[in-house]
Amino acid sequence: MSYRVREDHKLEAALPMHTPAPYDMSNLRLAACVDGLTLTKLSLSGAYDAVLPGGYYGVCGRRTSIDPADERQIVAYGRVQETRFPLCDAGCAARWFLGSESPVLYLRLNAEGCRPFSLEYDFGVQCPPERLRVLCTAPLTLREREGDYLHYTASVKSTARRDAFFAEFTLALDLSLTLTQDALPAAAAEADADAEAYFVALLAAANPGENAAFKAYALNAAFSSYKSFSDFSGFFAGVNYAAPARTYYRDGYYTALAILPYRPDWVKTQLRTLARGVAADGSCGSAVDACCTTWWCAHADSPLFFALLLYAYVSATGDRAVLGEEEIAQKLAVVLDVTAASLDENGLIDRDPASRHDWADNVFREGYVTYIQCLAYGALQLGGSLLPDAARYDEAARRIREGVNRILWDEELGYYVNFKTTDETEANLSLDTVFAALFDIAPPERAARMLSRMEALLETRNNARYGDFGTLCVYPPYASAARLVEKSADPLRYHNGADWPYLSALYAFAKKLYGMDYRYPLTRWYETSLQQGFATPGEYYSPYYPAGGMLQGWSALAAFTLDHDSADGFFR
């Protein structure tokens, strides 16, 4: 299946009736995945999942065809997926949609034919009734109940309309338990209008000359990632990273940068939530959950991203009052003090023993990791500028810059190596070292040379060994198999060479700053995604392995690259 972009910027595909077309939709409280015929996932953020064993549409007791010769048309955009298909001489349309806030998912099903018919939808749910309310504008029959498993049929007879017969009903799956039968028609109409207005707003974010469909595709991931319930407000990493409810420091950083021009209030609440996870010693886990509990402790990059996001937020809004909330200023100072104290005689942070506690969490990196040095530099110089002791932090940042250029730059290779220990150098080119150019660690001539090497080795249009699918996150693959675990053990997979859209967008932004052609790394993953039938931004992709999760928040960073022409206020 492959999507094309229509003139109205919506995604459209034709595919056999039996082929799933998964599409993730999410709002402030709810996440769902529909596949064009039925619902495959439904969850209330921070609470529970409803299991949906499947469903099918029918006319006069006959279900939708599974003949490969029969096709259906899929249209996906924002918080809507529509399916159109023929059945028993009737033309049918199914529309799944969500409003912005209420945890209610709607299905509107209609059909039109030349003779009378009945329109049906059969479906099952496995969820305690006290957690899920099922309502329908048509008669709804509970056909079977076995414990928490319930099987329903919704059915309505057609009525004459001019020279044809027409039938329609709306189904609501309510996880709030507040919707009533009488309020259903108006609530569905309001949610439908909200879904349309949401997509219009996404398109309106595009600047003149930009690809509005691409911008909307990216921004939808950021808006869909924000959740607010009970005592939790922040960005989920994606629909596959929601149980338990948690927000990641690094994923949240990139998602927040993309959405900062549109919802700075959401970024502020994200900072408050992240601050609760900063320990007294300045350490942070990979994430903080809804109970303010650390998720996977002591990640090297997490506290640095906290400092960087705080700087970006204050720079964009001028809101220095945030420093007084949740002891944010005190926690920032501890993070920076610990970072400055960690510098050795070379002005660098020695990661010993080997650890996979950073974004590349399937790789044991150790010693001087260029990525970590760059983030520490940015946190000290930029985050430090928010505090009275700015001069001391700036001096520590200067030491890092000197150490990185003296020890981690390889003149022969023309780039900063991935990491170096006393006994070993991983000399592959890692896309995460692009921070050296963004933070002005690299002198201009070195930055330009490094970006040119990335263009030659990491962009698969130039490094054509593996097909033209996007931008490799490292090349060549890691030399030591012993340093790799799980998915990254395979060359070209996960952290070992897949295209990560957020990293590609970060690299594209660096190329944009240096006047280089940045469109390929910015958009090639998007083009590949549509060709593969991915209707929302993915986590990572390699043509040789399964793709990562969809509707991934940090992949929205592409919108940041489009929105900004200067590193000031973010990386400088």
MARDRENKOL-64790 format. One line per 10 residues: number of its first residue (from 1); for each residue x negated, y negated, z negated of C-alpha. Coordinates in steps of 0.5 Angstrom, whole numbers, plus 500, padded with zeros to 3 digits. Layout:
# MARDRENKOL-64790
NUM> X,Y,Z ~ ...
END
This chain:
# MARDRENKOL-64790
1> 500,500,500 ~ 498,493,502 ~ 501,486,500 ~ 501,480,504 ~ 502,473,502 ~ 509,470,505 ~ 510,463,507 ~ 513,462,500 ~ 507,464,497 ~ 510,471,494
11> 507,478,495 ~ 511,483,500 ~ 509,490,502 ~ 513,495,505 ~ 512,502,503 ~ 515,509,503 ~ 521,510,498 ~ 517,515,493 ~ 511,511,493 ~ 510,507,486
21> 509,500,486 ~ 507,498,479 ~ 508,491,477 ~ 506,488,470 ~ 510,482,467 ~ 510,479,461 ~ 512,473,457 ~ 511,470,450 ~ 514,477,446 ~ 515,482,451
31> 511,486,456 ~ 513,491,462 ~ 511,494,468 ~ 516,496,473 ~ 515,500,480 ~ 520,498,484 ~ 525,503,483 ~ 525,504,475 ~ 521,501,469 ~ 515,505,466
41> 513,501,460 ~ 517,496,455 ~ 514,493,449 ~ 515,488,444 ~ 509,484,442 ~ 506,486,436 ~ 511,491,434 ~ 512,497,438 ~ 513,501,445 ~ 520,503,448
51> 519,510,452 ~ 522,510,459 ~ 522,517,462 ~ 525,514,469 ~ 531,512,472 ~ 534,512,479 ~ 539,508,483 ~ 544,511,487 ~ 550,510,491 ~ 556,514,491
61> 553,519,487 ~ 547,520,492 ~ 540,517,489 ~ 535,513,493 ~ 531,517,498 ~ 524,520,497 ~ 523,522,505 ~ 517,519,506 ~ 520,516,513 ~ 524,511,509
71> 521,505,507 ~ 523,500,502 ~ 521,492,501 ~ 517,490,495 ~ 517,482,493 ~ 513,480,487 ~ 511,474,484 ~ 511,471,477 ~ 516,474,472 ~ 520,477,478
81> 519,484,482 ~ 525,485,488 ~ 526,491,492 ~ 530,492,498 ~ 532,499,501 ~ 538,502,505 ~ 542,508,502 ~ 548,511,504 ~ 550,506,509 ~ 549,500,504
91> 544,495,503 ~ 541,495,496 ~ 537,490,492 ~ 534,491,485 ~ 531,485,482 ~ 527,485,475 ~ 526,479,472 ~ 524,476,465 ~ 525,469,462 ~ 519,465,458
101> 520,467,451 ~ 526,472,450 ~ 524,479,449 ~ 529,481,454 ~ 528,484,461 ~ 533,484,466 ~ 535,488,472 ~ 540,486,477 ~ 542,491,482 ~ 547,490,488
111> 549,493,494 ~ 553,491,500 ~ 556,496,505 ~ 562,497,511 ~ 566,502,507 ~ 568,502,499 ~ 562,505,495 ~ 560,506,487 ~ 553,503,485 ~ 550,507,480
121> 543,506,476 ~ 541,512,471 ~ 536,511,466 ~ 533,514,460 ~ 530,511,454 ~ 526,514,448 ~ 527,509,442 ~ 531,508,436 ~ 537,504,437 ~ 536,499,432
131> 530,497,436 ~ 533,497,443 ~ 539,494,445 ~ 542,496,452 ~ 547,492,455 ~ 550,492,462 ~ 556,487,465 ~ 558,494,468 ~ 561,500,465 ~ 555,503,461
141> 556,511,459 ~ 552,514,454 ~ 551,521,457 ~ 546,524,452 ~ 543,523,446 ~ 538,527,443 ~ 535,524,437 ~ 532,517,439 ~ 532,519,447 ~ 538,516,450
151> 541,517,457 ~ 545,512,460 ~ 549,511,467 ~ 551,504,469 ~ 556,504,475 ~ 561,500,478 ~ 566,500,484 ~ 565,496,490 ~ 570,490,492 ~ 572,487,498
161> 568,481,500 ~ 570,478,507 ~ 569,484,512 ~ 564,488,507 ~ 564,491,501 ~ 560,489,495 ~ 558,491,488 ~ 553,488,483 ~ 551,489,476 ~ 546,486,471
171> 543,491,466 ~ 539,488,459 ~ 534,491,455 ~ 534,487,449 ~ 528,488,444 ~ 530,482,440 ~ 537,485,438 ~ 540,478,438 ~ 544,479,445 ~ 551,480,445
181> 556,483,451 ~ 559,476,452 ~ 553,472,452 ~ 550,477,457 ~ 552,474,464 ~ 549,467,462 ~ 543,469,458 ~ 541,473,465 ~ 543,467,469 ~ 538,463,465
191> 533,468,465 ~ 533,468,472 ~ 533,461,473 ~ 527,460,468 ~ 523,466,472 ~ 524,462,479 ~ 522,455,475 ~ 516,458,472 ~ 513,461,479 ~ 515,454,482
201> 510,451,476 ~ 505,456,478 ~ 505,454,485 ~ 505,446,483 ~ 498,447,479 ~ 495,448,486 ~ 491,442,488 ~ 491,439,496 ~ 488,444,500 ~ 488,450,495
211> 491,457,496 ~ 497,456,492 ~ 498,463,492 ~ 492,465,489 ~ 492,460,484 ~ 499,462,482 ~ 496,469,482 ~ 491,467,477 ~ 494,463,473 ~ 500,468,472
221> 495,472,468 ~ 493,467,463 ~ 500,465,462 ~ 502,472,461 ~ 497,473,456 ~ 499,468,451 ~ 503,471,445 ~ 507,468,439 ~ 510,472,434 ~ 510,472,426
231> 504,470,424 ~ 500,471,430 ~ 499,466,436 ~ 493,467,441 ~ 491,471,448 ~ 492,478,449 ~ 486,481,453 ~ 492,484,458 ~ 498,489,457 ~ 493,495,456
241> 490,491,450 ~ 496,490,446 ~ 496,495,441 ~ 495,493,435 ~ 496,486,437 ~ 489,483,437 ~ 486,477,441 ~ 478,478,443 ~ 473,472,443 ~ 470,473,449
251> 477,475,453 ~ 480,469,450 ~ 475,464,452 ~ 475,465,459 ~ 483,466,459 ~ 483,459,455 ~ 478,455,459 ~ 483,457,465 ~ 489,455,461 ~ 486,449,458
261> 489,443,463 ~ 496,446,462 ~ 497,448,455 ~ 492,445,450 ~ 496,447,445 ~ 496,454,446 ~ 488,454,446 ~ 488,450,439 ~ 492,456,436 ~ 488,461,439
271> 482,457,436 ~ 486,458,429 ~ 487,465,430 ~ 479,466,432 ~ 477,462,426 ~ 480,467,421 ~ 476,473,424 ~ 469,469,422 ~ 466,472,416 ~ 463,469,411
281> 456,471,414 ~ 458,468,421 ~ 459,474,424 ~ 465,476,428 ~ 468,483,431 ~ 470,484,438 ~ 477,481,436 ~ 481,479,431 ~ 488,482,430 ~ 495,480,427
291> 493,481,420 ~ 486,477,421 ~ 483,484,421 ~ 476,485,425 ~ 477,489,431 ~ 470,493,432 ~ 465,489,428 ~ 459,485,429 ~ 459,483,436 ~ 453,479,438
301> 457,474,443 ~ 463,473,439 ~ 461,468,434 ~ 458,464,440 ~ 464,464,444 ~ 468,461,438 ~ 463,455,438 ~ 463,454,446 ~ 471,454,446 ~ 471,450,440
311> 467,445,444 ~ 471,445,451 ~ 477,444,447 ~ 475,438,443 ~ 471,435,450 ~ 478,436,454 ~ 483,433,448 ~ 479,429,444 ~ 482,433,438 ~ 477,433,433
321> 482,434,427 ~ 482,441,429 ~ 475,442,426 ~ 479,441,419 ~ 483,446,420 ~ 482,454,418 ~ 475,451,415 ~ 473,451,423 ~ 468,446,422 ~ 465,450,416
331> 465,457,420 ~ 462,453,426 ~ 456,451,422 ~ 455,458,419 ~ 455,461,426 ~ 450,456,428 ~ 446,456,422 ~ 445,464,423 ~ 444,463,430 ~ 438,458,429
341> 435,463,423 ~ 435,469,428 ~ 430,466,433 ~ 423,469,432 ~ 416,466,434 ~ 418,466,441 ~ 424,462,440 ~ 429,468,442 ~ 434,473,439 ~ 431,480,438
351> 436,485,439 ~ 434,491,435 ~ 436,496,435 ~ 439,497,441 ~ 447,495,441 ~ 453,495,446 ~ 456,490,442 ~ 457,485,447 ~ 462,484,453 ~ 458,490,457
361> 460,495,451 ~ 458,501,455 ~ 451,499,455 ~ 446,500,450 ~ 442,493,451 ~ 436,491,446 ~ 430,486,445 ~ 431,480,449 ~ 438,480,452 ~ 438,474,457
371> 446,474,457 ~ 445,473,449 ~ 440,468,449 ~ 444,463,454 ~ 450,464,450 ~ 446,462,444 ~ 443,456,447 ~ 450,453,449 ~ 453,455,442 ~ 447,451,439
381> 447,445,444 ~ 454,444,445 ~ 458,447,439 ~ 452,444,435 ~ 454,437,438 ~ 461,437,434 ~ 457,437,427 ~ 453,432,423 ~ 447,437,424 ~ 447,436,431
391> 439,434,432 ~ 437,441,428 ~ 441,445,433 ~ 439,442,439 ~ 432,443,437 ~ 433,450,436 ~ 437,450,443 ~ 430,447,446 ~ 426,453,443 ~ 431,458,446
401> 431,455,453 ~ 423,455,453 ~ 423,462,451 ~ 428,464,456 ~ 424,461,462 ~ 417,463,459 ~ 419,471,458 ~ 425,473,461 ~ 424,469,468 ~ 421,474,473
411> 417,470,479 ~ 417,475,484 ~ 424,478,483 ~ 426,471,483 ~ 431,471,477 ~ 432,472,470 ~ 431,480,468 ~ 437,483,464 ~ 433,485,458 ~ 426,486,455
421> 423,490,450 ~ 416,491,448 ~ 416,497,452 ~ 421,496,457 ~ 424,491,462 ~ 431,492,465 ~ 429,488,471 ~ 436,489,475 ~ 440,483,477 ~ 446,482,472
431> 451,477,474 ~ 452,475,466 ~ 445,471,467 ~ 449,466,471 ~ 449,462,464 ~ 442,460,465 ~ 444,456,471 ~ 451,454,468 ~ 448,451,461 ~ 442,448,465
441> 437,453,462 ~ 434,454,469 ~ 430,448,472 ~ 434,446,478 ~ 429,450,483 ~ 430,456,479 ~ 437,456,478 ~ 438,455,486 ~ 433,461,487 ~ 437,465,482
451> 444,464,485 ~ 441,465,492 ~ 438,472,490 ~ 445,474,487 ~ 448,472,494 ~ 443,477,497 ~ 444,483,492 ~ 451,482,489 ~ 455,480,494 ~ 457,486,498
461> 458,482,504 ~ 450,482,504 ~ 448,488,500 ~ 453,492,505 ~ 451,499,502 ~ 457,500,499 ~ 462,496,503 ~ 465,489,503 ~ 469,489,497 ~ 467,484,492
471> 461,482,487 ~ 457,487,484 ~ 456,485,476 ~ 449,488,476 ~ 444,491,482 ~ 441,496,482 ~ 444,500,477 ~ 441,501,470 ~ 435,505,470 ~ 435,508,464
481> 441,513,464 ~ 440,514,456 ~ 443,507,455 ~ 449,508,459 ~ 456,511,456 ~ 463,513,458 ~ 465,509,464 ~ 458,506,465 ~ 455,512,466 ~ 457,512,473
491> 453,508,478 ~ 457,502,481 ~ 463,503,475 ~ 465,499,470 ~ 459,495,467 ~ 454,498,472 ~ 456,495,478 ~ 464,494,479 ~ 467,487,481 ~ 469,483,474
501> 474,478,477 ~ 472,473,471 ~ 464,474,472 ~ 465,473,479 ~ 469,467,478 ~ 464,464,473 ~ 458,465,479 ~ 463,462,484 ~ 463,456,479 ~ 455,456,479
511> 455,456,486 ~ 460,450,487 ~ 456,446,482 ~ 449,447,486 ~ 453,446,493 ~ 453,453,495 ~ 459,457,499 ~ 463,460,493 ~ 469,462,496 ~ 467,469,497
521> 466,471,490 ~ 472,467,488 ~ 477,470,492 ~ 474,477,495 ~ 476,481,489 ~ 483,478,490 ~ 483,480,498 ~ 481,487,496 ~ 486,487,490 ~ 492,486,495
531> 489,491,500 ~ 489,496,494 ~ 496,494,492 ~ 494,490,486 ~ 500,485,485 ~ 497,482,479 ~ 489,481,477 ~ 485,487,475 ~ 480,488,470 ~ 475,490,474
541> 474,494,481 ~ 470,499,485 ~ 472,503,491 ~ 469,509,488 ~ 473,509,482 ~ 480,508,478 ~ 481,500,477 ~ 482,497,471 ~ 488,494,467 ~ 492,490,471
551> 495,483,469 ~ 488,481,465 ~ 488,475,462 ~ 480,473,463 ~ 481,474,471 ~ 485,468,471 ~ 478,464,470 ~ 479,463,478 ~ 484,458,476 ~ 478,454,472
561> 473,454,478 ~ 479,451,483 ~ 480,446,477 ~ 473,443,476 ~ 468,440,480 ~ 463,439,474 ~ 460,443,468 ~ 461,437,463 ~ 465,438,457 ~ 464,446,458
571> 457,448,459 ~ 453,441,459
END
